[in-house]
Amino acid sequence: MNFRKFLIAQSILITASSIVFPFYLLLIKNIGDSYSQFGWAYGIFTLTAALAYPSIGRLGDRFGDKTMLLIYTLGMAAVMLVIPLLIQVWQVYIIQIIMGILGAIQKNTEKAFLARENDIDTAGKRIGNYHFHISLWSGIGIILIGYLIDFLTVATLFYLISFVYIVASFVILKRDK
Protein backbone atom coordinates (compact mmCIF):
# COMPACT_ATOMS: atom_id res chain seq x y z
CA MET A 1 0.00 0.00 0.00
CA ASN A 2 1.42 3.37 -0.95
CA PHE A 3 1.24 6.55 1.13
CA ARG A 4 -1.45 8.20 -1.02
CA LYS A 5 -3.83 5.26 -0.72
CA PHE A 6 -3.09 5.03 3.00
CA LEU A 7 -3.85 8.74 3.38
CA ILE A 8 -7.18 8.43 1.54
CA ALA A 9 -8.22 5.34 3.51
CA GLN A 10 -7.25 6.89 6.84
CA SER A 11 -9.05 10.13 5.98
CA ILE A 12 -12.23 8.16 5.34
CA LEU A 13 -11.79 6.04 8.48
CA ILE A 14 -11.00 8.88 10.86
CA THR A 15 -13.84 10.97 9.41
CA ALA A 16 -16.30 8.09 9.90
CA SER A 17 -15.13 7.56 13.48
CA SER A 18 -15.29 11.27 14.25
CA ILE A 19 -18.79 11.63 12.80
CA VAL A 20 -20.28 8.75 14.73
CA PHE A 21 -18.52 9.27 18.07
CA PRO A 22 -20.76 12.04 19.52
CA PHE A 23 -23.90 10.11 18.60
CA TYR A 24 -22.48 6.92 20.06
CA LEU A 25 -21.90 8.80 23.32
CA LEU A 26 -25.55 9.89 23.32
CA LEU A 27 -26.61 6.30 22.71
CA ILE A 28 -24.53 5.06 25.64
CA LYS A 29 -25.98 7.79 27.86
CA ASN A 30 -29.55 6.83 26.85
CA ILE A 31 -29.01 3.13 27.55
CA GLY A 32 -27.35 3.57 30.92
CA ASP A 33 -28.84 5.17 33.98
CA SER A 34 -25.70 6.72 35.46
CA TYR A 35 -22.45 8.37 34.52
CA SER A 36 -20.57 5.55 36.23
CA GLN A 37 -21.87 3.18 33.54
CA PHE A 38 -20.55 5.58 30.93
CA GLY A 39 -17.23 5.63 32.77
CA TRP A 40 -17.14 1.84 32.81
CA ALA A 41 -17.96 1.68 29.09
CA TYR A 42 -15.19 4.06 28.10
CA GLY A 43 -12.77 2.54 30.60
CA ILE A 44 -13.41 -0.94 29.20
CA PHE A 45 -12.66 0.40 25.71
CA THR A 46 -9.38 1.97 26.80
CA LEU A 47 -8.22 -0.96 28.92
CA THR A 48 -9.05 -3.47 26.19
CA ALA A 49 -7.04 -1.44 23.68
CA ALA A 50 -4.11 -1.23 26.10
CA LEU A 51 -4.10 -4.99 26.64
CA ALA A 52 -4.44 -5.68 22.90
CA TYR A 53 -1.60 -3.42 21.65
CA PRO A 54 1.34 -5.83 22.18
CA SER A 55 -0.38 -8.69 20.34
CA ILE A 56 -1.66 -6.42 17.61
CA GLY A 57 1.84 -5.05 17.07
CA ARG A 58 3.18 -8.56 16.51
CA LEU A 59 0.24 -9.48 14.26
CA GLY A 60 0.76 -6.29 12.23
CA ASP A 61 4.39 -7.18 11.63
CA ARG A 62 3.38 -10.68 10.60
CA PHE A 63 0.36 -9.95 8.38
CA GLY A 64 1.04 -6.40 7.19
CA ASP A 65 -0.61 -3.03 7.43
CA LYS A 66 -3.07 -3.63 4.59
CA THR A 67 -4.50 -6.76 6.24
CA MET A 68 -4.74 -5.07 9.62
CA LEU A 69 -6.57 -2.06 8.16
CA LEU A 70 -8.98 -4.39 6.38
CA ILE A 71 -9.72 -6.16 9.65
CA TYR A 72 -10.36 -2.76 11.22
CA THR A 73 -12.63 -1.43 8.45
CA LEU A 74 -14.71 -4.57 8.10
CA GLY A 75 -14.90 -5.02 11.87
CA MET A 76 -16.07 -1.44 12.37
CA ALA A 77 -18.59 -1.78 9.53
CA ALA A 78 -20.10 -4.77 11.35
CA VAL A 79 -20.07 -2.97 14.71
CA MET A 80 -21.87 0.04 13.20
CA LEU A 81 -24.65 -2.28 12.04
CA VAL A 82 -25.08 -3.67 15.56
CA ILE A 83 -24.93 -0.44 17.58
CA PRO A 84 -28.50 0.73 16.84
CA LEU A 85 -29.77 -2.60 18.18
CA LEU A 86 -28.17 -2.22 21.63
CA ILE A 87 -30.67 -1.96 24.49
CA GLN A 88 -28.77 -3.16 27.57
CA VAL A 89 -25.66 -1.81 29.24
CA TRP A 90 -23.92 -5.20 29.14
CA GLN A 91 -24.30 -5.15 25.33
CA VAL A 92 -22.55 -1.77 25.25
CA TYR A 93 -19.72 -3.26 27.32
CA ILE A 94 -19.29 -6.13 24.81
CA ILE A 95 -19.22 -3.64 21.92
CA GLN A 96 -16.67 -1.55 23.84
CA ILE A 97 -14.37 -4.58 24.11
CA ILE A 98 -14.65 -5.20 20.37
CA MET A 99 -14.16 -1.52 19.58
CA GLY A 100 -11.17 -1.39 21.94
CA ILE A 101 -9.48 -4.16 19.99
CA LEU A 102 -10.40 -2.61 16.64
CA GLY A 103 -9.29 0.85 17.78
CA ALA A 104 -5.95 -0.59 18.84
CA ILE A 105 -5.60 -2.20 15.41
CA GLN A 106 -6.23 1.14 13.69
CA LYS A 107 -3.92 3.21 15.90
CA ASN A 108 -1.10 0.68 15.88
CA THR A 109 -1.31 0.16 12.13
CA GLU A 110 -1.39 3.90 11.50
CA LYS A 111 1.81 4.43 13.44
CA ALA A 112 3.50 1.32 12.07
CA PHE A 113 2.76 2.37 8.49
CA LEU A 114 4.15 5.86 9.09
CA ALA A 115 7.24 4.38 10.78
CA ARG A 116 7.83 2.00 7.86
CA GLU A 117 8.13 4.90 5.42
CA ASN A 118 11.88 5.28 4.91
CA ASP A 119 12.22 8.92 3.84
CA ILE A 120 13.88 10.29 6.99
CA ASP A 121 14.52 13.77 5.53
CA THR A 122 10.83 14.51 4.92
CA ALA A 123 9.20 12.41 7.66
CA GLY A 124 7.97 15.46 9.59
CA LYS A 125 6.48 17.03 6.47
CA ARG A 126 4.80 13.79 5.46
CA ILE A 127 3.33 13.21 8.94
CA GLY A 128 2.21 16.86 9.13
CA ASN A 129 0.52 16.51 5.74
CA TYR A 130 -1.08 13.26 6.90
CA HIS A 131 -2.53 14.84 10.05
CA PHE A 132 -3.68 17.89 8.09
CA HIS A 133 -5.74 15.74 5.71
CA ILE A 134 -7.34 13.47 8.28
CA SER A 135 -8.15 16.39 10.60
CA LEU A 136 -9.54 18.50 7.75
CA TRP A 137 -11.86 15.78 6.46
CA SER A 138 -12.87 14.83 9.97
CA GLY A 139 -13.89 18.41 10.81
CA ILE A 140 -15.80 18.85 7.55
CA GLY A 141 -17.57 15.53 8.08
CA ILE A 142 -18.65 16.41 11.61
CA ILE A 143 -20.06 19.78 10.51
CA LEU A 144 -21.95 18.27 7.56
CA ILE A 145 -23.40 15.41 9.59
CA GLY A 146 -24.60 17.95 12.16
CA TYR A 147 -26.92 19.32 9.46
CA LEU A 148 -27.76 15.94 7.95
CA ILE A 149 -28.76 14.33 11.28
CA ASP A 150 -31.77 16.65 11.42
CA PHE A 151 -33.18 14.67 8.48
CA LEU A 152 -32.08 11.18 9.58
CA THR A 153 -32.52 9.00 12.61
CA VAL A 154 -29.48 8.22 14.72
CA ALA A 155 -29.80 4.55 13.69
CA THR A 156 -29.62 5.61 10.02
CA LEU A 157 -26.39 7.45 10.79
CA PHE A 158 -24.77 4.24 12.09
CA TYR A 159 -25.88 2.34 8.97
CA LEU A 160 -24.49 5.13 6.76
CA ILE A 161 -21.16 5.05 8.60
CA SER A 162 -21.05 1.25 8.22
CA PHE A 163 -21.25 1.82 4.47
CA VAL A 164 -18.44 4.42 4.70
CA TYR A 165 -16.22 1.82 6.40
CA ILE A 166 -16.95 -0.59 3.54
CA VAL A 167 -15.95 2.13 1.04
CA ALA A 168 -12.67 2.53 2.94
CA SER A 169 -12.04 -1.21 2.67
CA PHE A 170 -12.36 -0.95 -1.12
CA VAL A 171 -9.81 1.89 -1.12
CA ILE A 172 -7.44 -0.34 0.85
CA LEU A 173 -7.99 -3.31 -1.48
CA LYS A 174 -7.47 -1.28 -4.66
CA ARG A 175 -4.20 -2.17 -6.31
CA ASP A 176 -1.34 0.30 -6.21
CA LYS A 177 -0.36 1.86 -9.50
N, C-alpha and C positions, 0 to 999 in steps of 0.2 A: 504494500500500500504506500503510495507516495504522499508527500506532505499536503498537497492541494486536496486530495480526496479525503485525507484525514481531517483537514480543516473544515471542509464542507460537512462531513458526517458529524463531527463534534459540534459544529454550529447548530445543526438540526437537533442533536441530542440534548445539548444544554438548553436550547430554547424550549424544547418540549418539557424538560424537567422544570424549568423556571416558570413556565406558564401554568403548569398543573399544581405546583407546590402550594400556593396560597389556598387553592380550593380543596386540596387534600387536607390541609390543616383545619379548614372549616368542617370538613366531613368528620375528621377525628373528634373535633370538639362536639359535634352534634351527636355522635354515637356515645361518647363517654358522658359521665355525669360529674366529673371533677377535673381540675387541672393536674392532679397527681396522675391520673390515667394518661393524660397527654404527655406528662413528663416521662412516665414509664414507656410509652410508645416511642418517643424520640430517643430515649436512652437505650432502648432495645436495639433500635436501628444503629446507633453509634457504636455500641458495644459489639454487635454482630459484625459490623464492618471492621472494627479493630481486630477482632479475633480471626477474621477471614483474610486479612491482608497478607500475612506470610505465605499461606498456601496459594493464594491467588498470584502472588509474585512468581512463585515457582511454576505454576501452571502457565502463566503468561510467557515465561521464558521457554517453556516446553512446546506450547501450541501456537504461539505467535499473537501479535496484537490484533490482527484481522479477526481471528477466531474468537478472541476474548471480547472484542467489540460486538461481534455478531451474537454471542451469548447474551451480552448486556441488552442489545436492542430488542432481540426477540423475547427475552425474559421480561423486559419492561413493557413491551407491547401486550404480553399476556397479563401482567399485573394490572395494567390500566383497564383491561376488560373486566377484571374481577372487582376492582375497587368500588364501583357503584352498587355492587351486590352486598357489601359488608353491612351487617346490622348489629353485630356484637363486638364488644371490646376485644375479646380473645382473638377474633378474626383479624382485627387491626394489628394485634401483636404478631400474629403469624406473617401477615403481609410485611410488617416492619422487619422481620428477620430476613425474609426474601429480598426486600429492597436494600437492606444493609449489605447483603452479599453482593447484589448486583451493583450497588453504588461503589463498593470497594473494587469491583471489577473495572468499572468505568474510570475511577480516579487513578487506580494503579496503572491501567493500560495507557491512559493519557500521559502520565509522567514517564512511563517506560518508552513509549513511542518518541516523545520529545528527547529523551536521553539517548536514544539509539541514533538520532540524527547526528552525523559526524562533523558538520561544519562548525567548528569551534569559534571561528572568527565572527560569525554572524548569529550565533546562538541566541544572544539577547534580543536582537532585532526580530528574529523568527518567532521567539516566544512572545515578545511584545505584540507582534502582528497577530499571532494566534489568539491571545487574550482579547485584543481589540475586536476581532471578528466575532468570537463567541459572546462577548459581552454586548456588543452592538445588536446582534440578532436577538439575543435574549431580551434586552430592554424593549426593542420594537415589538417582539412577540407578546410580551406582558401587557404593553399598552393596547395593542390591537385586540387581544383577547378580553381585556376589560370592557371594551365596547361590544364585542361579539357575545359575551356571556349574557347580556341583557336579552338576547334573542334565542338563547339555547338553555337547556337545563344543564345542571352541573354534571349529571351522568353523561350527557351528550359530549361534554368537553372531554371526559376521560376516554370515550370511544374515539373521538377525533385525535387525541394525542396518541392513542394506541396505533392508529393509522400512520401518524407522523413517525413513530418509531419504526414501523415497517418500511416506510420510505427511506429512512436512514440506513436500514439493513441492505436495501438495494444499492445505495450509494457505496457502501462498504464492499459489497460483492462485485460491483462493476470492475471490470478489468482495467488495469493501468495502461496508459498509452505508451 
